[in-house]
């Protein structure tokens, strides 16, 4: 179907075609109880105009690229499809340390600046694309079930179910709101945004590589979000401006529960239960954490397993609980600047609070119950703690390598174990 004016379609099944339906010249198309299946490239493509979908279903053929494509500023390619692109860039610590290169590679692939995009024809600037899709299902191996591309694209997605799509919703420079929706059974990030805006409210993800991934997001707002069994991380946020509220991440993979690099992140109410390597890992940028609960952080190699892992970041943390972390409950390293208030740390396999490699941490009102060592300072790190209670220590109260500018300052502390307190770089006020 090729539509160029207003149209209302209901109780139809559309099978086959490169595209099931195209709207390229403006107008408004309303779909109600319409089914799409067997398309070669995608089910619906909108390059100008408005699309309203309700109570419809989209079923992918094995090689189908996209369910619904909303794009502005680009004419269709001769093949009628979207530019090809590899999977999203990984958020490994190595990639995070090489942000510029990762950004360029990710941007080129996702925005289609390669050979496939050069085939895309002349630009169509100033064209607005809008969509409202609700109470519908997307089933099968779509590369992206819904893709929004271009600064003039806006969409609201409500009460949707995504099953089997590599990515449920991909946003490239556009604006999208997703509410009361679920995604499961995919191999890439369930919801991804690059250079655009993504708002998620009451969204849950089962499986997938990441629950949410972002790169240079102008705005990422996530409220009441759940990720279960992500193969890499519940969330991977790169050079983005993000605001997270009421987040639950369970049984995430080796890249941690929540992974953040660069940008500005404001989090209130995050629960990480069962993570490999890291509970919350932050590298560079600014981080504000409130009401954090991290439990069961284990690692196969026995090297990391940190609850809060903070590197090169400016972090303001208040109200944190870490239980059963195989490594450090809270680690600040590589010139990080950390303010920590109100922390309850239980069963820290290696150490409760640790500073390393020029990091500085100011901590107040800290309770440590069960750790090899309560406090640690290495590599010219500085640790200042006020109002500390420590118990159940196996290897001592403080481990400080007193070389260079390494310092530990204590004020108002309680611990039956005082091993390490006499080190020359440890300065303690009377109990």
GIQUI-V200367 format. One record per pair of residues at least 6 apart in sequence whose ideal C-beta (glycine too) atoms are under 7 Angstrom apart, sorted by sequence separation. I is the first residue (numbers start at 1). J is the second residue. If there is no record, write none. Layout:
I;J, I;J
//
This chain:
14;20, 23;29, 89;95, 108;114, 162;168, 205;211, 214;220, 299;305, 332;338, 355;361, 368;374, 377;383, 400;406, 420;426, 14;21, 36;43, 44;51, 60;67, 95;102, 138;145, 148;155, 169;176, 183;190, 191;198, 227;234, 272;279, 298;305, 322;329, 345;352, 390;397, 421;428, 36;44, 112;120, 249;257, 272;280, 297;305, 322;330, 353;361, 375;383, 400;408, 58;67, 169;178, 191;200, 249;258, 297;306, 308;317, 212;222, 297;307, 330;340, 353;363, 375;385, 398;408, 146;157, 157;169, 200;212, 258;270, 280;292, 308;320, 1;14, 69;82, 89;102, 178;191, 294;307, 330;343, 353;366, 258;272, 280;294, 308;322, 43;58, 168;183, 190;205, 234;249, 257;272, 279;294, 307;322, 330;345, 20;36, 65;81, 66;82, 89;105, 211;227, 329;345, 352;368, 374;390, 65;82, 89;106, 145;162, 220;237, 408;425, 414;431, 3;21, 88;106, 168;186, 190;208, 234;252, 257;275, 279;297, 307;325, 397;415, 407;425, 408;426, 409;427, 410;428, 411;429, 413;431, 1;20, 20;39, 157;176, 167;186, 189;208, 198;217, 211;230, 233;252, 236;255, 256;275, 278;297, 306;325, 329;348, 352;371, 366;385, 374;393, 406;425, 408;427, 410;429, 1;21, 2;22, 3;23, 14;34, 19;39, 29;49, 145;165, 154;174, 157;177, 162;182, 166;186, 188;208, 189;209, 190;210, 210;230, 220;240, 233;253, 265;285, 305;325, 328;348, 343;363, 348;368, 351;371, 373;393, 397;417, 400;420, 4;25, 6;27, 14;35, 18;39, 28;49, 31;52, 35;56, 144;165, 153;174, 154;175, 155;176, 156;177, 157;178, 158;179, 159;180, 160;181, 161;182, 162;183, 163;184, 164;185, 165;186, 166;187, 167;188, 171;192, 175;196, 184;205, 186;207, 188;209, 189;210, 190;211, 191;212, 192;213, 193;214, 194;215, 195;216, 196;217, 197;218, 209;230, 220;241, 232;253, 242;263, 256;277, 264;285, 267;288, 305;326, 306;327, 310;331, 315;336, 317;338, 340;361, 345;366, 351;372, 358;379, 396;417, 397;418, 399;420, 402;423, 5;27, 6;28, 7;29, 8;30, 9;31, 10;32, 11;33, 12;34, 13;35, 14;36, 15;37, 16;38, 17;39, 18;40, 19;41, 26;48, 27;49, 28;50, 29;51, 30;52, 31;53, 32;54, 33;55, 34;56, 35;57, 36;58, 37;59, 39;61, 42;64, 133;155, 138;160, 146;168, 151;173, 153;175, 158;180, 159;181, 163;185, 164;186, 166;188, 167;189, 168;190, 169;191, 170;192, 171;193, 172;194, 173;195, 174;196, 175;197, 176;198, 177;199, 178;200, 179;201, 180;202, 181;203, 182;204, 183;205, 184;206, 185;207, 186;208, 187;209, 190;212, 192;214, 194;216, 196;218, 197;219, 198;220, 199;221, 200;222, 201;223, 202;224, 203;225, 204;226, 205;227, 206;228, 207;229, 208;230, 209;231, 210;232, 219;241, 220;242, 221;243, 222;244, 223;245, 224;246, 225;247, 226;248, 227;249, 228;250, 229;251, 230;252, 231;253, 232;254, 233;255, 239;261, 241;263, 247;269, 254;276, 255;277, 256;278, 257;279, 258;280, 259;281, 260;282, 261;283, 262;284, 263;285, 264;286, 265;287, 266;288, 267;289, 268;290, 269;291, 270;292, 271;293, 272;294, 273;295, 274;296, 275;297, 276;298, 277;299, 305;327, 306;328, 307;329, 308;330, 309;331, 310;332, 311;333, 312;334, 317;339, 327;349, 328;350, 345;367, 348;370, 350;372, 351;373, 352;374, 353;375, 354;376, 355;377, 356;378, 357;379, 358;380, 359;381, 360;382, 361;383, 362;384, 363;385, 364;386, 365;387, 366;388, 367;389, 368;390, 369;391, 370;392, 371;393, 372;394, 373;395, 375;397, 388;410, 397;419, 398;420, 402;424, 4;27, 10;33, 15;38, 16;39, 18;41, 19;42, 20;43, 21;44, 22;45, 23;46, 24;47, 25;48, 26;49, 32;55, 33;56, 36;59, 38;61, 41;64, 42;65, 86;109, 129;152, 141;164, 142;165, 143;166, 144;167, 145;168, 146;169, 147;170, 148;171, 149;172, 150;173, 151;174, 167;190, 168;191, 172;195, 173;196, 179;202, 184;207, 189;212, 195;218, 200;223, 201;224, 206;229, 209;232, 210;233, 211;234, 212;235, 213;236, 214;237, 215;238, 216;239, 217;240, 218;241, 223;246, 228;251, 230;253, 232;255, 233;256, 234;257, 235;258, 236;259, 237;260, 238;261, 239;262, 240;263, 241;264, 242;265, 243;266, 244;267, 245;268, 246;269, 247;270, 248;271, 249;272, 250;273, 251;274, 252;275, 253;276, 254;277, 256;279, 257;280, 261;284, 262;285, 267;290, 268;291, 273;296, 276;299, 304;327, 307;330, 308;331, 311;334, 312;335, 313;336, 314;337, 315;338, 316;339, 317;340, 318;341, 319;342, 320;343, 321;344, 322;345, 323;346, 324;347, 325;348, 326;349, 327;350, 328;351, 329;352, 330;353, 331;354, 332;355, 333;356, 334;357, 335;358, 336;359, 337;360, 338;361, 339;362, 340;363, 341;364, 342;365, 343;366, 344;367, 345;368, 346;369, 347;370, 348;371, 349;372, 352;375, 356;379, 358;381, 364;387, 369;392, 372;395, 373;396, 374;397, 375;398, 376;399, 377;400, 378;401, 396;419, 397;420, 398;421, 400;423, 402;425, 3;27, 10;34, 20;44, 24;48, 40;64, 41;65, 42;66, 43;67, 44;68, 45;69, 46;70, 47;71, 85;109, 128;152, 129;153, 130;154, 131;155, 132;156, 133;157, 134;158, 135;159, 136;160, 137;161, 138;162, 139;163, 140;164, 141;165, 142;166, 143;167, 145;169, 148;172, 149;173, 150;174, 157;181, 172;196, 189;213, 193;217, 211;235, 214;238, 215;239, 216;240, 217;241, 233;257, 234;258, 235;259, 238;262, 239;263, 245;269, 247;271, 250;274, 256;280, 261;285, 302;326, 312;336, 318;342, 323;347, 325;349, 333;357, 334;358, 335;359, 341;365, 346;370, 357;381, 374;398, 380;404, 393;417, 396;420, 397;421, 9;34, 31;56, 39;64, 42;67, 43;68, 47;72, 85;110, 127;152, 134;159, 139;164, 141;166, 149;174, 167;192, 171;196, 178;203, 183;208, 200;225, 210;235, 215;240, 217;242, 222;247, 227;252, 233;258, 256;281, 260;285, 292;317, 306;331, 311;336, 334;359, 351;376, 356;381, 373;398, 380;405, 381;406, 382;407, 383;408, 384;409, 385;410, 386;411, 387;412, 388;413, 389;414, 390;415, 391;416, 398;423, 400;425, 3;29, 19;45, 23;49, 144;170, 148;174, 210;236, 214;240, 233;259, 237;263, 244;270, 278;304, 287;313, 289;315, 310;336, 328;354, 333;359, 355;381, 373;399, 380;406, 386;412, 400;426, 42;69, 85;112, 133;160, 138;165, 171;198, 193;220, 260;287, 277;304, 292;319, 294;321, 299;326, 332;359, 355;382, 23;51, 148;176, 214;242, 237;265, 277;305, 278;306, 279;307, 280;308, 281;309, 282;310, 283;311, 284;312, 285;313, 286;314, 287;315, 288;316, 289;317, 290;318, 291;319, 292;320, 293;321, 294;322, 295;323, 296;324, 297;325, 298;326, 299;327, 310;338, 355;383, 378;406, 385;413, 398;426, 83;112, 279;308, 283;312, 284;313, 290;319, 292;321, 295;324, 297;326, 332;361, 377;406, 283;313, 353;383, 377;407, 83;114, 278;309, 282;313, 289;320, 377;408, 84;116, 353;385, 83;116, 282;315, 375;408, 83;117, 83;120, 41;80, 41;81, 78;119, 374;415, 77;119, 77;120, 279;322, 77;121, 305;349, 75;120, 76;121, 74;120, 75;121, 279;325, 75;122, 74;123, 75;124, 73;123, 74;124, 73;124, 73;125, 72;127, 72;128, 72;129, 71;129, 70;129, 19;80, 70;131, 111;172, 18;80, 110;172, 68;133, 67;138, 67;142, 66;142, 47;124, 66;143, 73;150, 64;142, 65;143, 66;144, 67;145, 68;146, 69;147, 70;148, 71;149, 72;150, 48;127, 57;136, 58;137, 60;139, 62;141, 67;146, 71;150, 73;152, 47;127, 49;129, 50;130, 51;131, 52;132, 53;133, 54;134, 55;135, 56;136, 57;137, 58;138, 59;139, 60;140, 72;152, 48;129, 50;131, 54;135, 55;136, 59;140, 60;141, 66;147, 72;153, 47;129, 60;142, 71;153, 46;129, 53;136, 70;153, 110;194, 46;131, 70;155, 107;194, 106;194, 88;188, 87;188, 88;189, 88;192, 106;215, 103;215, 103;216, 91;213, 88;213, 103;239, 99;239, 91;232, 91;233, 91;236, 91;238, 99;261, 92;255, 99;262, 91;255, 96;261, 91;259, 96;283
//
